[in-house]
């Protein structure tokens, strides 16, 4: 392997001015185009002359969605906080990852992305991590293994992202007390739609993607999307690349029966960066581009999702749907992951030489039936069904992760990976899960409706320690429910209220450790009230929500016996969330959202140096209490449009004692689009325009930093 480059020999990122000059020199004949995907429906695209389509805008309060209800209700009809982010909006704003799309657009979501969680961990409403904020792909979840989820990650093939804030266990089972993110991919359409894109950027970034869809015959249609990214990264030895492929075929067997077979594949090799050590508790900006990992470090994730969906409209009153799926994930890490400043010798101590393999396989089937009828003369919609899963998970590692080394913080010699224990399979689990669910909407009057749901989950976990030969079997049972009401004061203005319950695992079910097997699932409950309105003929939309969530049965230390763990802890949050999307006048739109919350441990104790220390009243780790997003776009000339976005994230704490603070940060992004023809577009984008130095995750000793200022020039087209 070639020697690692030091920072002083590393290619410097091209300045932003260089890319602006490149943009100015590109001839209109080679400029590019914009995709034309609608925010919620896959409709045919016909290009005739110059496109006059504006980017899908607003909060989509009047569009049906599947993320917040199985009844395909609109956000106005649902007693919950729901947002829909269109794929076109995401791509217009240059958001190439799902994490960026959610945190820069959705209200109250922030990232805790790090290699250990697959770069996808989120926080919302005072709760953080994959065990509390669930992520779905096309309505299906891959169960969390050892705190990690690695798919979906790329936004090129995304039709929309549906976000539900607040408990969602009644819809998707355990692990969703904070919220749910559902990424919906593009799927076959009856009309042709083709797109292509290429981009170059700072740090040696190269991106290319293409997509095609349309009819093969009268009854058969297809969709295929491929996207690839490469970059030198913004830290030393930060080379990274990814490939995402999404394909589907749809058979419209009869006007009432459709079957769709899809396969989605992702291969990621992210930059092998595990954070920047703090010097005497502070971040030294001179270390911003240093990489403290070993020279032969490795991170790779490979995911494959195969699904077959069938939908049969038996009659106007009855619809049957079934989804069968086979999901696999293979992950590998080989890195030194922990860095701490040693004041005595003024060097950085590196330890936790960790090699881990995840081998995960999930097979399942989900069926539901929707019945539309009347009950005592009132309109009623009822859906009921079941979900079956079988998950196999094998964990290989080199525990106890021995080895250590020290390096100069300003000129670290990477060295090679140390593996004294050897990497072997250590545990294997098999999880079988079934659930029954139902949801109902009863329209008492044309203005007032009641919406309720219930779900019963019954997972069984079998885990075997492959080193000692010990094993256990654990059965869990949980029933969650919600009920709410929506009152339409006048057309387009709705008031709502909801009470919901939820369950979270104390760890990840499929990788539950033997020390946690005897604990119950954590339980939660939420009360939420709010108002939603669309006005000015849908040019304006706004929402306001207030909530309180309480989560019980946290693991906590016995105050009288610091070595004993109990399950009596409590955590709570209360907050306000608001969003506004407004078309001020033709060609000008502003999107604003913000969240204020008070999150705290109500009853939480940890053992510190052999004694029990209470952290009651402290803010949970990784949870900011202030967040905001602002986007504005202005079509200032024919074929020209400029946009700017601001993301604010308040301070967070790296430990339960609240002794280590990660500062608040503000990131500004901007873009300029030029459309030389109706089906081409040239886009110049700048990210972190003012080069804010900020941390998105980390510990008390080191921080995972966000990317510095960067830019790209993209050419896209439809045909």
Secondary structure, DSSP 8 states (H G I E B T S, - for coil): ------GGGS-----HHHHHHHHHHS-GGG--------SS--------SS-------S--TTSB-SSS-TT--BGGGSSSEEEEEEHHHHHHTT--BHHHHHHHHSTT-EE---GGGTT--EEETTEESTTTEEEEETTB----BTTB-----B-TTEEEEEEEES--HHHH-SS-SSEEEEEEE----SS-EEEEEEEEETTTEEEEEEEEEEESSSSEEEEEEEEEEEE--SSTT--EEEEEEEEEEEEEEETTEEEEEEEEEEEEE------EE-BTTB--GGGTT---S-TT-EEEEEEEEEEEEEEEE-SSSEEEEEEEEEEEEEEEEEEEEEEEEETTTTEEEEEEEEEEEEEEEEEEEEEEEEEEEEETTEEEEEEEEEEEEEEEEEEEE-TT---EEEE-TTS--------SS--EEEEEEEEEEEEEEEEEEEESSSSEEEEEEEEEEEEEEEEEETTT--EEEEE--EEEEEEEEEEEEETTEEEEEEEEEEEE-SS-GGG--GGGTTS--EEEEEEEEEEEEEETTTTEEEEEEEEEEEEEEEEEEETTEEEEEEEEEEEEEEEEEEEEEEEEETTEEEEEEEEEEEEEEEE-EEEETTEEEE-TT---TT--SEEEEEEEEEEEETTEEEEEEEEEE--EESSTTS-SEE--EEEEEEEEEE-SSTTEEEEEEEESTT----EEEE-SSEEEE---SEEEEEEEEE-
